[in-house]
Amino acid sequence: MSWATKHKRGCRHKQSSQGSIIRTSTYLFTMAKAKPATTVQNRPMYSRISFLQQAATYLTKASEAGRDDDSVGEKKSVSAGAARRAVTDLRSVSLKTRIRLSPAVKQTMCKYCDTLLIEGRTCTTVVENESKDGKKPWADMLVRRCHTCGNSKRHPLNSARQKRKPLRAVVTAHTEEEIEENNS
């Protein structure tokens, strides 16, 4: 029996004792492995950003704790500089990979001197309302003043953030007839 009769149409055949060909199984090809569930792109970069934020927090707290001790004066300056370097690296990684940092993360960094802002240690936080007599509760602003450079950042409180431009609802233009009806 020839090879072609044994392997017709990609199927495996076997000859029975009576001489007829019996189909035993279908194609021998295995299917490709199933793809894993969708994963986060740039996972190593997200991990690096998370690590740098944790390292900056640890180093900032360590340098502030060392400030109380006079015997650890040298280590204080090293860990404070390392904390600022970690924040600088965090911002540069997010900019290079175009990863958007959450507003909560951005609010904890001074964009002028790259110091991690920890309330009571490296910054002072005050809630201001500059509306007339403070009557407008939606005008509350959280003001953080950095102890290192003296600059302040202002963030609105109690107000919903505006959606990004592509996600905003499109405002449709009214026809002239609808405008005239509304005016009359």
N, C-alpha and C positions, 0 to 999 in steps of 0.2 A: 504494500500500500504506500502511496506517495505521501509526501509531507503535505501537499495541498488538500488531499482528501481528509487527512486527520485534523487539519486546522482551517476549516472553511469559515469564512467571514469573521475571523477573529475569535471563534469559539473553539473550545477544546473538545475533541471527540475521542471516543475510545471504541475499539472494535469489540463487539460481543462475541460470544462463543459460536453464534450462528452465522457470523460473517457480516452482520449489519452494523452500521455506525450509530452509536448512541451519543447524544449530546450530554456532556456531564456538567459543564459550567459555562457561564458566559465569559465575557472579556477578562483577560488576565490583568488588565491595567488597574492600578489602584487610583482612587480619587485623591486629589490634592488635600493637604491638611486644612482643616477648617481654620479660618482666620480668627484671631482672638478678638474679643470685644474692643470697640474703639478705645484707644488709649489717648492720653494727653500728649500732644506734641511738645517737644522741647522739655520733656520731663527732667533731664539732668539740669537744665537751666533753672527750672522752678525749684529743684532741690538745692541748687547752689544759692539762689536768692534767699530761700528759707534759712539755710545754714548761716549765711552772712548776717541776716537779721538777728538770729539767735546769738551769734558770736558778738555782734555789736552791743546787744542788750547786756550780755554777761560782762563784757569788758568795761562798759560804761558804769555798771553797778559796782564792779570791782575797783575801778579808779575812784569812784565817789566814796566807797568804804575805806579805801587807803588814804583818803584825804584827812580823815580823823586821826590816823596814826602818823606820828612824825617820823617813826623809824622806817617807814616804807615810802619815803618821798620820791626815790628814784623810780620805783615800780609804778607809782601813780601816773607819772608823765608818759611812761611807755604804754600802759594799758589805755590811757586816754587817747593817745595818738593812734594806737592800733584800732580802737573803736571807731575813730573818725575814718580811718583807712577802710575798715569793713563797710561803713556806710557809703563811702565813695565807690568802692567796688560794686556794692549792691546796686547803686544808681546806674553805674556804667554798664553792668550786665543787662539790666532791664532795658536800657536805651538801645544797646547793640542788638539785642534779640527781639526788640519791639514787644516786650511783655508789659502789659499795663499793670502797674502796681495799684492795689486797692487804695481808696482814699484814706482808710484808717492807717495804712502803712506810710503813705506819703505825709500824713499829718504828724507822724512821730519823728520826722527828719527835718532838720534845718537846711533849707536849700542854699543858704549863703555860706555856712561854714561846715556843713556835713556832720553836725553833732546830732546824736540821737537824743530826742527830747523826752526826758522822763520828768514828770511833774514833781516838783519839790526838790529835785536834784540838779537837773540841767536846764530847767525852764520854770517859768511862773505862768499859771493859767488863770485868766480872769474872764468872766462873762460880762460883756458890755451891751447896752442897748442905747444907741444914740438917737432914738426917735424922741419926739417931744414928750418930756416927762416919763419916758419909758413905757408909753401906753400901748405900743404895738409889740405884742409878744413874738410875732414872726420876724422881728428885726433883731433878735438876740444874736450876738456874735461871740464866738469863743476866740479869745486872743491869747496866743502863746508867745511869751517873750523869752528868747534864748539868753542864757546867762553868759555864754561864750562870746557871741558877737553883738548882742543887744538888739538884734532885729526881731520883729514880731510878725506872726502869721495870723491871719483872721479867717475863721471858718464859720459859715452860717449854722445856726442851731434851729431845730424845730421846723425846718423847711425841706420839702421834698426836692431831691436833686433833679435837675433837668435831664431828660434822656439824651443820649448821643444823637447827633444829627440824623444818621440813617434810620434810627428807630423812632424818630418823632413822627406824629401823624401829619399827613400832608393836608394843608389847608386848601380847600377848593375855592376857586374864584367864583363869585356870584355873577350871574348874567345881569345886564343892565336893567332888564325887566324886574327882577327880584329886588334890586336896589331901589328902583323907583317905587315899587309896592311898599317896601318898608318905610320909605321916607314920607309917603302920603298917609 
